[in-house]
Amino acid sequence: MSFFTRLFGGVGAPGHQLVQPAEYKARYMDAKAPHTLVDVRTLPCWLLVLDVQGSTDLARRLPAAELAVLMGRWFNACRQVIETYGGTINKYLGDGLLAYWRADKADAAALAKMLEALRPLQAAGTPAFRLVLHHGLVTYGGAASLGEDSLSGPEVNFVFRMEKLAGQLGVPALLSAPAAAALAAVLALTPRGEHPLPGFEGMHAFYGG
């Protein structure tokens, strides 16, 4: 378990495990109290992952109290940007976060403004972080026992694979082809080539914002 996982109670981004619907069933259906799935649908969503770079090194270099203040300020600043442009943070991931926008409630202009608003935070580098953005169909719903919406499906896996690729490429931002196509009219983008992603067939085009 990483220092960030212990400190912030999330799932460490380098080794997070995505909980799939079958795992939810095994985990919760055996419980004594009844649990009811609420309003489960498949919807197009925007998916954003932010991940702090060099989090292990930060944990070594900074005293725990100083690190907690740094990360707390960063999470709060990112949350304000995300919520200002209509997004919702689904999960804190120890040294990052997963946020989403339902596509029926957010347009490309809002997402472009959100990305632009994150640029100064990235430029400040306190801490340095990567962002990846994807657009696709997501199984979206709520479980009364969890008290939060659950997001699942291949596109959720895809965006986390993208985050790993962004680290390998050493780029601060990476957009999938579907996200880039939706944003092309409102945001200047740079091709980052085609790359494979583990668990997904073929080559996939990516772009930088």
C-alpha positions as CSV (number, residue, x, y, z in Angstrom):
1,M,0.0,0.0,0.0
2,S,1.5,3.4,-1.1
3,F,2.1,6.3,1.2
4,F,-0.6,8.3,-0.7
5,T,-3.1,5.5,-0.3
6,R,-2.5,5.4,3.5
7,L,-2.6,9.2,3.7
8,F,-5.7,9.9,1.6
9,G,-7.6,6.7,1.8
10,G,-7.8,6.2,-2.0
11,V,-6.6,3.5,-4.3
12,G,-3.0,4.1,-5.4
13,A,-3.0,5.1,-9.1
14,P,0.0,3.0,-10.1
15,G,-1.7,-0.2,-8.9
16,H,-5.3,0.5,-8.7
17,Q,-7.8,-2.3,-9.2
18,L,-11.0,-1.5,-11.2
19,V,-14.0,-3.1,-9.6
20,Q,-16.1,-4.7,-12.3
21,P,-19.9,-5.4,-12.0
22,A,-19.3,-9.1,-11.4
23,E,-17.1,-8.2,-8.4
24,Y,-19.8,-5.9,-7.0
25,K,-22.2,-8.8,-7.2
26,A,-19.9,-11.2,-5.4
27,R,-19.0,-8.6,-2.8
28,Y,-22.4,-7.2,-1.9
29,M,-25.0,-9.7,-2.7
30,D,-23.8,-12.0,0.1
31,A,-24.2,-9.3,2.7
32,K,-27.0,-9.7,5.3
33,A,-28.7,-6.3,4.6
34,P,-30.4,-6.0,1.2
35,H,-28.8,-3.7,-1.4
36,T,-30.6,-2.1,-4.3
37,L,-29.0,-0.9,-7.5
38,V,-30.5,2.4,-8.5
39,D,-30.9,3.9,-12.0
40,V,-28.2,1.9,-13.9
41,R,-27.8,3.1,-17.5
42,T,-25.3,3.1,-20.3
43,L,-24.5,6.6,-21.2
44,P,-21.9,8.6,-23.2
45,C,-19.5,10.2,-20.7
46,W,-16.4,12.3,-20.6
47,L,-13.8,10.6,-18.3
48,L,-10.9,12.6,-16.8
49,V,-8.0,11.1,-14.9
50,L,-5.4,13.3,-13.1
51,D,-2.3,11.7,-11.7
52,V,0.5,13.2,-9.7
53,Q,3.9,12.6,-11.2
54,G,6.7,11.3,-9.0
55,S,4.5,10.7,-6.1
56,T,6.8,8.1,-4.5
57,D,9.7,10.6,-4.7
58,L,7.5,13.3,-3.1
59,A,6.6,11.0,-0.3
60,R,10.4,10.4,0.4
61,R,11.4,14.1,0.2
62,L,8.6,15.8,2.1
63,P,7.6,15.5,5.7
64,A,4.2,13.9,6.1
65,A,2.5,17.1,7.3
66,E,4.0,19.2,4.4
67,L,3.0,16.5,1.9
68,A,-0.6,16.4,3.2
69,V,-0.9,20.2,2.9
70,L,0.5,20.1,-0.7
71,M,-1.8,17.3,-1.8
72,G,-4.8,18.8,0.0
73,R,-4.4,22.1,-1.8
74,W,-3.9,20.4,-5.1
75,F,-7.0,18.2,-4.7
76,N,-9.0,21.2,-3.7
77,A,-7.8,23.3,-6.7
78,C,-8.5,20.5,-9.1
79,R,-12.0,19.9,-7.6
80,Q,-12.9,23.6,-8.0
81,V,-12.0,23.5,-11.7
82,I,-13.8,20.3,-12.3
83,E,-17.0,21.3,-10.5
84,T,-16.9,24.8,-12.1
85,Y,-17.3,23.2,-15.5
86,G,-20.0,20.8,-14.5
87,G,-17.9,17.7,-13.7
88,T,-18.1,15.3,-10.7
89,I,-15.2,13.6,-9.0
90,N,-16.1,9.9,-8.8
91,K,-13.1,8.7,-6.9
92,Y,-9.9,9.9,-5.3
93,L,-7.1,7.6,-6.2
94,G,-4.5,8.2,-3.6
95,D,-2.2,10.4,-5.8
96,G,-4.9,11.3,-8.4
97,L,-8.6,11.3,-9.2
98,L,-11.2,10.1,-11.6
99,A,-13.8,12.7,-12.7
100,Y,-16.7,12.4,-15.2
101,W,-19.2,14.4,-17.1
102,R,-22.4,12.9,-18.6
103,A,-22.3,13.9,-22.2
104,D,-26.0,14.8,-22.2
105,K,-25.2,17.5,-19.5
106,A,-21.9,18.8,-20.8
107,D,-20.8,20.2,-24.1
108,A,-17.4,20.3,-25.8
109,A,-17.0,24.0,-25.0
110,A,-17.2,23.4,-21.2
111,L,-14.7,20.5,-21.4
112,A,-12.3,22.7,-23.4
113,K,-12.6,25.5,-20.8
114,M,-11.9,22.9,-18.1
115,L,-8.7,21.8,-19.8
116,E,-7.6,25.4,-20.2
117,A,-8.3,26.1,-16.5
118,L,-6.1,23.1,-15.5
119,R,-3.1,24.4,-17.5
120,P,-2.0,27.0,-14.9
121,L,-2.1,24.3,-12.3
122,Q,0.1,22.0,-14.4
123,A,2.5,24.9,-15.2
124,A,2.8,25.7,-11.5
125,G,4.0,22.1,-10.9
126,T,3.0,22.0,-7.2
127,P,2.8,19.1,-7.7
128,A,3.4,18.2,-11.3
129,F,0.6,16.0,-12.7
130,R,-0.6,14.4,-15.9
131,L,-4.1,14.5,-17.3
132,V,-5.9,12.2,-19.7
133,L,-9.3,12.7,-21.2
134,H,-11.5,10.1,-23.0
135,H,-15.1,10.0,-24.3
136,G,-17.1,6.9,-24.5
137,L,-20.1,4.8,-23.4
138,V,-20.0,4.0,-19.6
139,T,-22.2,1.9,-17.5
140,Y,-23.4,4.6,-15.0
141,G,-25.5,4.1,-11.9
142,G,-25.7,4.2,-8.2
143,A,-25.7,1.6,-5.5
144,A,-27.5,2.5,-2.3
145,S,-25.0,0.7,-0.2
146,L,-22.1,2.6,-1.6
147,G,-23.6,6.1,-1.6
148,E,-21.9,7.1,-4.9
149,D,-22.4,6.6,-8.6
150,S,-20.5,3.6,-10.0
151,L,-18.7,3.9,-13.4
152,S,-17.8,0.7,-15.2
153,G,-17.1,-0.8,-18.5
154,P,-14.3,-1.0,-21.1
155,E,-14.1,2.8,-21.5
156,V,-13.2,3.2,-17.8
157,N,-10.4,0.7,-18.2
158,F,-9.4,2.5,-21.4
159,V,-8.9,5.8,-19.7
160,F,-6.7,4.3,-17.0
161,R,-4.6,2.5,-19.7
162,M,-4.2,6.0,-21.3
163,E,-2.8,7.4,-18.0
164,K,-0.1,4.7,-18.1
165,L,0.7,5.5,-21.7
166,A,0.9,9.2,-20.9
167,G,3.6,8.4,-18.3
168,Q,5.5,6.2,-20.8
169,L,5.4,8.9,-23.4
170,G,6.4,11.6,-20.9
171,V,3.6,14.0,-21.9
172,P,1.6,16.1,-19.5
173,A,-1.8,15.6,-21.3
174,L,-3.2,12.9,-23.5
175,L,-6.6,12.8,-25.3
176,S,-8.2,9.8,-26.9
177,A,-9.3,10.0,-30.6
178,P,-13.1,10.2,-29.6
179,A,-12.3,13.0,-27.1
180,A,-10.2,14.8,-29.7
181,A,-12.9,14.5,-32.4
182,A,-15.4,16.1,-30.1
183,L,-13.1,18.9,-29.1
184,A,-11.4,19.6,-32.4
185,A,-13.7,22.6,-33.2
186,V,-12.9,24.4,-29.9
187,L,-9.4,23.3,-28.9
188,A,-6.1,23.2,-30.8
189,L,-4.7,19.6,-30.6
190,T,-1.4,18.0,-31.5
191,P,-1.2,14.4,-32.8
192,R,0.7,12.0,-30.5
193,G,0.8,9.1,-32.8
194,E,-0.9,5.7,-32.6
195,H,-0.1,3.3,-29.8
196,P,-1.3,0.0,-28.5
197,L,-3.0,-0.3,-25.1
198,P,-2.9,-3.5,-23.0
199,G,-6.3,-5.3,-23.2
200,F,-7.5,-3.4,-26.3
201,E,-7.0,-4.6,-29.8
202,G,-5.3,-2.7,-32.5
203,M,-3.6,0.7,-32.5
204,H,-5.2,3.8,-31.1
205,A,-4.6,7.4,-32.0
206,F,-3.9,10.0,-29.3
207,Y,-3.6,13.7,-29.1
208,G,-2.1,16.4,-26.9
209,G,-4.0,19.5,-25.8
